[in-house]
């Protein structure tokens, strides 16, 4: 549960939520010995300073207690804390937490919930369906009154469908953010991803580029929609061969994509004057790949990202990118959930933010 603390270092908060789940899942009672600092460092791959910050937060909430010379033990408040407003607690489930656009989104959610005296219980899935299952079951066991969820692998068949049906039967309102499962009637708050793909591609076309390639993720709906916007634009300009100039990747391949697909990416670059990337993460990785191979950006290749993340502004060649509302999106998701908890209808009530282009140094008009 977050109690209005400054949302800055999210690594320690992730450990806080993990520790609460660990205590619950292992049915630990007051006085049971908890894990040591070293064990927590090894499990989470973080520094002792981050672990100590997490332990301090847990101690302040009486979830853990330290005994000098003996170690750390489960405290008197190890059970989920009561919600701050008439027993009301909301569950927030995100694929990721500590970087990219997610801190801003979570900050927006927390801000609105706090202003309405609603407590927040958070879980991270790392984009794994099994972790989403565990998070949903944990939230339900803690009697949450609503859920704000970013789905895991939203473009793939999901075994949690029955669990979501049960949530609907229990009249627990759900609001998805960033994407939603195609089979779900629950509303979603997101950027208009098709429009984002169109905005990025149309800009490149208008600035003279005709050989425009794309790199998109295949296992989430955002990737499909951004690809759709990209293709719609090129088809409208009678450039229907563009689908052959697309590289698809699975989310869990992102970190190794530019190593395992080096030849394919080089061919894509040499066959193109510009590339639309699924998001800024991929765009920055492409920038680094180009530098490694002596490809000049934007002289040899123009690159456009999507999300307007912090990465897009601080990388070596600042990225031209499509905006994402970050904190405003989180605020809108929380407001929509609160409205639903107060009886507002949910079905067919999506909220889409219109994207805009931020032009920076990674693109240039193509002169002929």
Secondary structure, DSSP 8 states (H G I E B T S, - for coil): ---S-----HHHHHHHHHHHHHHHHTT--TT-B---HHHHHHHHT--HHHHHHHHHHHHHTTSEEEETTTEEEE-TT-S----TBTTBEEEEEES--SSTTHHHHHHHHHHHHHHTT-EEEEEE-TT-HHHHHHHHHHHHHTT-SEEEE--SSTTS--TTHHHHHHHHHTT-EEEEES---TT--SEEEEE-HHHHHHHHHHHHHHTT---EEEEEESSSHHHHHHHHHHHHHHHHTT-GGGGGGEEEE-GGGGGGHHHHTHHHHHHHHHT-SEEEESSHHHHHHHHHHHHHTT--TTTT-EEEEEE--HHHHHSSS--EEEE--THHHHHHHHHHHHHHHTT---TT--EEE---EE--TT------
